[in-house]
Amino acid sequence: MEGIVLIFIVILGIVVLFTFFYFIPVGLWITARFSNVKVGLLELMLMRIRKVPPGVIVNSLITATKAGLILTTKELETHYLAGGHVPSVIKALISADKANINLSFKQATAIDLAGRDVFEAVQISVNPKVITTPKVAAVAADGIQLIAIARVTVRANIQQLVGGAGEDTILARVGEGIVTSIGSADSHKNVLENPDKISKLVLQRGLDAGTAFEILSIDIADVDVGTNIGAKLQTDQASADLKVAEAKAEERRAMAVAHEQEMKAKAQEARAKVIEAEAEVPKAMAEAFRSGNLGIMDYYKMDNIKADTEMRESIAKPSGKSSSKDKGDKK
């Protein structure tokens, strides 16, 4: 029984010892003291309670102190609780201080909380970065398409990192400047002969205004000749004009056909009226017989005149041509 109690006491002592050293990192406190960083044990314990890793804060403070920066644990702890990256901010401050770049702790934390890598920004400010634009297609005044690729050398503008536009804006503005420069050229040959004119014109436009970068130079890396846009447009226009003319001609043909059919219909209507009028002749003759206005001799005279007229018509026709009625009789 006494052995079990002793084992329990030993285990409890080990747990208490680990808990003590977890909440009160004595080793970290000793390291800070030997590094001339004033941090109390109570302050380290409160960091644990606030769920702030004391190792990150103390080590970053030691690094900053050794580099000659004057910071406090409260400032670093506040930035950590705000969601910032404390080691990255300390590295950026040290790099900026060594490069004689004016960067305060407040600016660095603001840049870091804005979502930008402050250390990378300081590096770009010291060592400019080269951005290659995608292929930019533009058409000169003579209708020839040119495809250009530019390399833009930029340096980070520390003062504009918060709220300034990024690389995408730089690329978009440079591409717009290239299109404008090529489009204003009278001939594509002028651009091919002097591609540096494009970079000069684009650089004079002040494309880095309101961005997080400062454009140092714009170099045209390559210019290729594309398609003849002018000729293609003329071909397309001619094809479109041809289709319009064909459509108008088809419209006129359809109108002519419709007019022809309308005339045929009118002719059929007129013929029907003639036949209808001819059908009324026998009725009129019968009525004339009954009323006494037409006698039998008058009828014979009219019949003789009709036969005489048909004979004259048959004599007047050419001998080689005969009516279908005659051909039927011959058969």
DOVO-791766 format. One record per residue (C-alpha): residue number from 1; x, y negated, z. Coordinates in Angstrom, 2 decimals. Layout:
firo:NUM, x:X, y:Y, z:Z
...
END
This chain:
firo:1, x:0.00, y:0.00, z:0.00
firo:2, x:2.81, y:-2.39, z:0.88
firo:3, x:4.48, y:-1.60, z:-2.49
firo:4, x:1.36, y:-2.58, z:-4.42
firo:5, x:1.08, y:-5.86, z:-2.52
firo:6, x:4.75, y:-6.59, z:-3.20
firo:7, x:4.32, y:-5.93, z:-6.95
firo:8, x:1.27, y:-8.18, z:-7.01
firo:9, x:3.19, y:-10.97, z:-5.27
firo:10, x:6.09, y:-10.64, z:-7.74
firo:11, x:3.75, y:-10.79, z:-10.73
firo:12, x:1.92, y:-13.76, z:-9.26
firo:13, x:5.24, y:-15.52, z:-8.66
firo:14, x:6.34, y:-14.92, z:-12.27
firo:15, x:3.02, y:-16.30, z:-13.59
firo:16, x:3.28, y:-19.36, z:-11.35
firo:17, x:6.89, y:-19.89, z:-12.44
firo:18, x:6.02, y:-19.71, z:-16.13
firo:19, x:3.03, y:-22.01, z:-15.60
firo:20, x:5.28, y:-24.49, z:-13.76
firo:21, x:7.91, y:-24.52, z:-16.47
firo:22, x:5.21, y:-24.77, z:-19.17
firo:23, x:3.54, y:-27.83, z:-17.68
firo:24, x:6.79, y:-29.30, z:-16.38
firo:25, x:9.49, y:-28.67, z:-19.04
firo:26, x:12.52, y:-29.19, z:-16.81
firo:27, x:14.94, y:-28.19, z:-19.56
firo:28, x:13.51, y:-30.84, z:-21.91
firo:29, x:13.69, y:-33.42, z:-19.12
firo:30, x:17.36, y:-32.61, z:-18.53
firo:31, x:18.10, y:-32.91, z:-22.27
firo:32, x:16.39, y:-36.31, z:-22.34
firo:33, x:18.38, y:-37.51, z:-19.32
firo:34, x:21.69, y:-36.53, z:-20.85
firo:35, x:20.61, y:-38.36, z:-24.06
firo:36, x:19.90, y:-41.59, z:-22.16
firo:37, x:16.17, y:-41.29, z:-22.78
firo:38, x:14.07, y:-42.16, z:-19.76
firo:39, x:11.22, y:-39.68, z:-19.49
firo:40, x:9.70, y:-38.61, z:-16.19
firo:41, x:8.56, y:-35.10, z:-15.27
firo:42, x:5.08, y:-36.41, z:-14.53
firo:43, x:4.92, y:-37.98, z:-17.98
firo:44, x:5.91, y:-34.68, z:-19.59
firo:45, x:3.23, y:-32.87, z:-17.58
firo:46, x:0.59, y:-35.40, z:-18.65
firo:47, x:1.61, y:-34.82, z:-22.29
firo:48, x:0.80, y:-31.13, z:-21.83
firo:49, x:-2.55, y:-32.01, z:-20.35
firo:50, x:-3.32, y:-34.36, z:-23.28
firo:51, x:-2.34, y:-31.52, z:-25.67
firo:52, x:0.64, y:-33.42, z:-27.03
firo:53, x:3.76, y:-31.24, z:-27.57
firo:54, x:6.48, y:-32.81, z:-25.39
firo:55, x:9.21, y:-31.24, z:-27.52
firo:56, x:8.12, y:-33.17, z:-30.65
firo:57, x:7.86, y:-36.50, z:-28.81
firo:58, x:11.07, y:-36.17, z:-26.75
firo:59, x:13.22, y:-34.84, z:-29.59
firo:60, x:11.96, y:-37.59, z:-31.92
firo:61, x:12.67, y:-40.19, z:-29.23
firo:62, x:16.17, y:-38.81, z:-28.71
firo:63, x:16.85, y:-38.99, z:-32.45
firo:64, x:15.55, y:-42.56, z:-32.62
firo:65, x:17.59, y:-43.64, z:-29.59
firo:66, x:20.78, y:-42.15, z:-30.98
firo:67, x:20.13, y:-44.05, z:-34.24
firo:68, x:19.79, y:-47.33, z:-32.36
firo:69, x:15.99, y:-47.66, z:-32.62
firo:70, x:14.05, y:-48.94, z:-29.63
firo:71, x:10.84, y:-46.94, z:-29.21
firo:72, x:8.75, y:-45.65, z:-26.32
firo:73, x:7.04, y:-42.37, z:-25.64
firo:74, x:3.66, y:-44.12, z:-25.60
firo:75, x:4.08, y:-45.35, z:-29.17
firo:76, x:5.07, y:-41.91, z:-30.44
firo:77, x:2.35, y:-40.19, z:-28.44
firo:78, x:-0.29, y:-42.63, z:-29.75
firo:79, x:0.77, y:-41.99, z:-33.33
firo:80, x:0.67, y:-38.21, z:-32.78
firo:81, x:-2.83, y:-38.37, z:-31.30
firo:82, x:-3.95, y:-40.47, z:-34.31
firo:83, x:-2.97, y:-37.59, z:-36.61
firo:84, x:0.42, y:-38.87, z:-37.74
firo:85, x:3.67, y:-37.04, z:-38.40
firo:86, x:6.09, y:-38.34, z:-35.80
firo:87, x:9.31, y:-36.67, z:-37.08
firo:88, x:8.68, y:-37.96, z:-40.61
firo:89, x:8.17, y:-41.52, z:-39.32
firo:90, x:11.41, y:-41.36, z:-37.28
firo:91, x:13.38, y:-40.08, z:-40.28
firo:92, x:11.93, y:-42.85, z:-42.46
firo:93, x:12.81, y:-45.54, z:-39.88
firo:94, x:16.37, y:-44.28, z:-39.60
firo:95, x:16.79, y:-44.11, z:-43.40
firo:96, x:15.36, y:-47.62, z:-43.82
firo:97, x:17.61, y:-48.99, z:-41.08
firo:98, x:20.73, y:-47.49, z:-42.66
firo:99, x:19.73, y:-48.83, z:-46.10
firo:100, x:18.98, y:-52.33, z:-44.72
firo:101, x:15.31, y:-52.04, z:-45.67
firo:102, x:12.90, y:-54.05, z:-43.55
firo:103, x:10.54, y:-51.41, z:-42.18
firo:104, x:8.91, y:-51.74, z:-38.77
firo:105, x:7.44, y:-48.94, z:-36.70
firo:106, x:3.96, y:-50.40, z:-37.24
firo:107, x:4.36, y:-50.39, z:-41.03
firo:108, x:5.77, y:-46.87, z:-41.00
firo:109, x:2.88, y:-45.50, z:-38.93
firo:110, x:0.34, y:-47.31, z:-41.12
firo:111, x:1.89, y:-45.80, z:-44.26
firo:112, x:1.92, y:-42.36, z:-42.65
firo:113, x:-1.70, y:-42.57, z:-41.51
firo:114, x:-2.71, y:-43.77, z:-44.99
firo:115, x:-1.74, y:-40.34, z:-46.31
firo:116, x:1.55, y:-41.24, z:-47.95
firo:117, x:4.87, y:-39.61, z:-47.20
firo:118, x:6.71, y:-42.52, z:-45.60
firo:119, x:10.08, y:-40.75, z:-45.69
firo:120, x:9.71, y:-40.03, z:-49.42
firo:121, x:8.71, y:-43.66, z:-49.96
firo:122, x:11.90, y:-44.86, z:-48.29
firo:123, x:13.90, y:-42.43, z:-50.40
firo:124, x:12.29, y:-43.74, z:-53.60
firo:125, x:13.01, y:-47.27, z:-52.44
firo:126, x:16.70, y:-46.38, z:-52.02
firo:127, x:16.94, y:-44.03, z:-55.00
firo:128, x:14.53, y:-45.10, z:-57.81
firo:129, x:12.32, y:-42.45, z:-59.33
firo:130, x:11.81, y:-41.74, z:-63.04
firo:131, x:8.25, y:-41.04, z:-64.19
firo:132, x:7.67, y:-39.54, z:-67.64
firo:133, x:4.44, y:-40.53, z:-69.32
firo:134, x:2.39, y:-38.02, z:-71.30
firo:135, x:2.22, y:-38.35, z:-75.08
firo:136, x:0.59, y:-41.67, z:-75.98
firo:137, x:-1.00, y:-41.84, z:-79.45
firo:138, x:-1.56, y:-45.23, z:-81.09
firo:139, x:-2.22, y:-46.50, z:-84.63
firo:140, x:-0.26, y:-49.30, z:-86.29
firo:141, x:-1.86, y:-51.92, z:-88.53
firo:142, x:-1.04, y:-49.88, z:-91.67
firo:143, x:-3.13, y:-46.94, z:-90.41
firo:144, x:-0.25, y:-44.59, z:-89.48
firo:145, x:-0.50, y:-42.88, z:-86.10
firo:146, x:2.55, y:-42.88, z:-83.80
firo:147, x:3.01, y:-40.65, z:-80.75
firo:148, x:5.31, y:-42.09, z:-78.09
firo:149, x:6.76, y:-40.82, z:-74.81
firo:150, x:8.18, y:-43.27, z:-72.27
firo:151, x:10.24, y:-42.89, z:-69.10
firo:152, x:9.40, y:-45.40, z:-66.38
firo:153, x:11.93, y:-46.08, z:-63.62
firo:154, x:10.16, y:-47.22, z:-60.46
firo:155, x:11.15, y:-48.15, z:-56.95
firo:156, x:8.82, y:-47.95, z:-53.98
firo:157, x:7.49, y:-51.27, z:-52.72
firo:158, x:7.30, y:-50.81, z:-48.96
firo:159, x:5.06, y:-53.83, z:-48.48
firo:160, x:2.46, y:-52.50, z:-50.96
firo:161, x:2.40, y:-48.86, z:-49.89
firo:162, x:-0.74, y:-49.41, z:-47.84
firo:163, x:-3.55, y:-50.25, z:-50.26
firo:164, x:-1.34, y:-50.23, z:-53.37
firo:165, x:-2.11, y:-48.11, z:-56.43
firo:166, x:-0.11, y:-44.96, z:-57.09
firo:167, x:1.72, y:-43.31, z:-59.98
firo:168, x:-1.44, y:-42.59, z:-61.96
firo:169, x:-2.16, y:-46.31, z:-62.24
firo:170, x:1.41, y:-46.98, z:-63.40
firo:171, x:1.13, y:-44.31, z:-66.10
firo:172, x:-2.28, y:-45.60, z:-67.23
firo:173, x:-1.04, y:-49.19, z:-67.50
firo:174, x:2.13, y:-48.21, z:-69.33
firo:175, x:0.10, y:-46.09, z:-71.76
firo:176, x:-2.25, y:-49.02, z:-72.38
firo:177, x:0.72, y:-51.31, z:-73.00
firo:178, x:2.24, y:-48.86, z:-75.50
firo:179, x:-1.04, y:-48.60, z:-77.40
firo:180, x:-1.36, y:-52.40, z:-77.52
firo:181, x:2.25, y:-52.85, z:-78.66
firo:182, x:2.01, y:-50.28, z:-81.45
firo:183, x:-1.41, y:-51.55, z:-82.53
firo:184, x:-0.08, y:-55.09, z:-82.92
firo:185, x:2.75, y:-53.94, z:-85.21
firo:186, x:2.22, y:-54.68, z:-88.92
firo:187, x:3.79, y:-51.41, z:-89.98
firo:188, x:4.76, y:-48.17, z:-88.29
firo:189, x:8.22, y:-48.57, z:-89.84
firo:190, x:8.86, y:-51.62, z:-87.69
firo:191, x:8.16, y:-49.57, z:-84.57
firo:192, x:10.40, y:-46.72, z:-85.70
firo:193, x:13.22, y:-49.13, z:-86.48
firo:194, x:13.03, y:-51.00, z:-83.17
firo:195, x:11.34, y:-48.88, z:-80.48
firo:196, x:12.89, y:-51.09, z:-77.79
firo:197, x:10.39, y:-53.79, z:-78.74
firo:198, x:7.66, y:-51.64, z:-77.21
firo:199, x:9.45, y:-51.40, z:-73.86
firo:200, x:10.17, y:-55.15, z:-73.83
firo:201, x:6.57, y:-56.07, z:-74.58
firo:202, x:5.22, y:-53.62, z:-72.02
firo:203, x:7.71, y:-54.71, z:-69.35
firo:204, x:6.70, y:-58.36, z:-69.78
firo:205, x:3.05, y:-57.59, z:-68.94
firo:206, x:3.71, y:-57.21, z:-65.20
firo:207, x:2.16, y:-53.76, z:-64.95
firo:208, x:3.32, y:-53.19, z:-61.36
firo:209, x:1.04, y:-55.86, z:-59.89
firo:210, x:-1.05, y:-54.45, z:-57.05
firo:211, x:0.73, y:-51.09, z:-57.07
firo:212, x:2.96, y:-49.37, z:-54.51
firo:213, x:5.88, y:-49.42, z:-56.94
firo:214, x:8.15, y:-51.90, z:-58.65
firo:215, x:8.91, y:-51.13, z:-62.29
firo:216, x:12.61, y:-51.46, z:-62.97
firo:217, x:12.69, y:-50.36, z:-66.61
firo:218, x:10.61, y:-48.75, z:-69.33
firo:219, x:12.51, y:-46.67, z:-71.88
firo:220, x:10.94, y:-45.15, z:-75.00
firo:221, x:12.21, y:-41.57, z:-75.03
firo:222, x:10.64, y:-40.41, z:-78.30
firo:223, x:8.45, y:-41.69, z:-81.13
firo:224, x:6.90, y:-39.26, z:-83.62
firo:225, x:4.82, y:-39.98, z:-86.71
firo:226, x:1.32, y:-38.50, z:-86.55
firo:227, x:-1.43, y:-38.39, z:-89.12
firo:228, x:-2.47, y:-41.09, z:-91.58
firo:229, x:-5.53, y:-42.30, z:-89.73
firo:230, x:-6.24, y:-45.05, z:-92.29
firo:231, x:-6.40, y:-42.62, z:-95.21
firo:232, x:-8.47, y:-40.20, z:-93.19
firo:233, x:-10.94, y:-42.93, z:-92.30
firo:234, x:-11.19, y:-44.00, z:-95.95
firo:235, x:-11.78, y:-40.38, z:-96.99
firo:236, x:-14.47, y:-39.98, z:-94.36
firo:237, x:-16.07, y:-43.26, z:-95.45
firo:238, x:-16.05, y:-42.18, z:-99.10
firo:239, x:-17.61, y:-38.85, z:-98.15
firo:240, x:-20.26, y:-40.64, z:-96.13
firo:241, x:-20.99, y:-43.03, z:-99.02
firo:242, x:-21.30, y:-40.05, z:-101.39
firo:243, x:-23.79, y:-38.36, z:-99.11
firo:244, x:-25.79, y:-41.58, z:-98.84
firo:245, x:-25.83, y:-41.95, z:-102.64
firo:246, x:-26.89, y:-38.31, z:-103.07
firo:247, x:-29.66, y:-38.81, z:-100.55
firo:248, x:-30.90, y:-41.91, z:-102.36
firo:249, x:-30.76, y:-40.13, z:-105.73
firo:250, x:-32.70, y:-37.21, z:-104.31
firo:251, x:-35.23, y:-39.64, z:-102.93
firo:252, x:-35.65, y:-41.28, z:-106.35
firo:253, x:-35.96, y:-37.85, z:-108.03
firo:254, x:-38.61, y:-36.79, z:-105.54
firo:255, x:-40.49, y:-40.02, z:-106.12
firo:256, x:-40.32, y:-39.48, z:-109.91
firo:257, x:-41.60, y:-35.90, z:-109.55
firo:258, x:-44.40, y:-37.11, z:-107.31
firo:259, x:-45.30, y:-39.83, z:-109.81
firo:260, x:-45.29, y:-37.28, z:-112.64
firo:261, x:-47.58, y:-34.97, z:-110.72
firo:262, x:-49.82, y:-37.92, z:-109.94
firo:263, x:-50.06, y:-38.78, z:-113.67
firo:264, x:-50.85, y:-35.16, z:-114.50
firo:265, x:-53.56, y:-35.18, z:-111.89
firo:266, x:-55.02, y:-38.37, z:-113.36
firo:267, x:-54.89, y:-36.84, z:-116.88
firo:268, x:-56.71, y:-33.74, z:-115.63
firo:269, x:-59.26, y:-35.97, z:-113.97
firo:270, x:-59.77, y:-37.96, z:-117.17
firo:271, x:-60.09, y:-34.72, z:-119.22
firo:272, x:-62.65, y:-33.41, z:-116.76
firo:273, x:-64.66, y:-36.61, z:-117.18
firo:274, x:-64.50, y:-36.24, z:-120.99
firo:275, x:-65.71, y:-32.64, z:-120.77
firo:276, x:-68.42, y:-33.73, z:-118.41
firo:277, x:-69.45, y:-36.47, z:-120.84
firo:278, x:-69.43, y:-34.01, z:-123.78
firo:279, x:-71.69, y:-31.72, z:-121.81
firo:280, x:-74.24, y:-34.50, z:-121.65
firo:281, x:-74.37, y:-34.84, z:-125.49
firo:282, x:-76.62, y:-31.77, z:-126.16
firo:283, x:-78.94, y:-32.91, z:-123.38
firo:284, x:-79.14, y:-36.36, z:-124.92
firo:285, x:-79.85, y:-34.87, z:-128.37
firo:286, x:-82.56, y:-32.63, z:-126.99
firo:287, x:-84.12, y:-35.59, z:-125.25
firo:288, x:-83.87, y:-37.58, z:-128.50
firo:289, x:-85.70, y:-34.75, z:-130.39
firo:290, x:-88.45, y:-34.67, z:-127.81
firo:291, x:-88.87, y:-38.43, z:-127.76
firo:292, x:-88.82, y:-38.66, z:-131.59
firo:293, x:-85.74, y:-40.86, z:-131.75
firo:294, x:-83.82, y:-38.17, z:-133.69
firo:295, x:-85.16, y:-36.25, z:-136.63
firo:296, x:-84.04, y:-33.02, z:-138.19
firo:297, x:-82.51, y:-34.81, z:-141.14
firo:298, x:-80.53, y:-37.05, z:-138.84
firo:299, x:-79.19, y:-33.98, z:-137.06
firo:300, x:-78.10, y:-32.39, z:-140.39
firo:301, x:-76.39, y:-35.60, z:-141.47
firo:302, x:-74.45, y:-35.72, z:-138.16
firo:303, x:-73.50, y:-32.05, z:-138.53
firo:304, x:-72.24, y:-32.68, z:-142.08
firo:305, x:-70.17, y:-35.65, z:-140.88
firo:306, x:-68.64, y:-33.47, z:-138.17
firo:307, x:-67.75, y:-30.70, z:-140.65
firo:308, x:-66.31, y:-33.28, z:-143.03
firo:309, x:-64.19, y:-34.73, z:-140.26
firo:310, x:-62.80, y:-31.29, z:-139.31
firo:311, x:-61.97, y:-30.60, z:-142.96
firo:312, x:-60.12, y:-33.91, z:-143.28
firo:313, x:-58.14, y:-33.13, z:-140.14
firo:314, x:-57.12, y:-29.69, z:-141.43
firo:315, x:-56.01, y:-31.23, z:-144.75
firo:316, x:-54.02, y:-33.93, z:-142.95
firo:317, x:-51.99, y:-31.34, z:-140.96
firo:318, x:-48.60, y:-30.17, z:-142.42
firo:319, x:-48.78, y:-26.97, z:-144.42
firo:320, x:-46.14, y:-25.18, z:-142.26
firo:321, x:-48.08, y:-25.79, z:-139.09
firo:322, x:-51.45, y:-24.30, z:-138.47
firo:323, x:-53.66, y:-24.40, z:-135.51
firo:324, x:-53.92, y:-21.54, z:-133.12
firo:325, x:-57.51, y:-21.10, z:-134.27
firo:326, x:-56.34, y:-20.51, z:-137.91
firo:327, x:-53.71, y:-18.01, z:-136.78
firo:328, x:-56.36, y:-16.14, z:-134.87
firo:329, x:-58.59, y:-16.05, z:-137.93
firo:330, x:-55.76, y:-14.70, z:-140.10
firo:331, x:-55.20, y:-11.89, z:-137.65
END
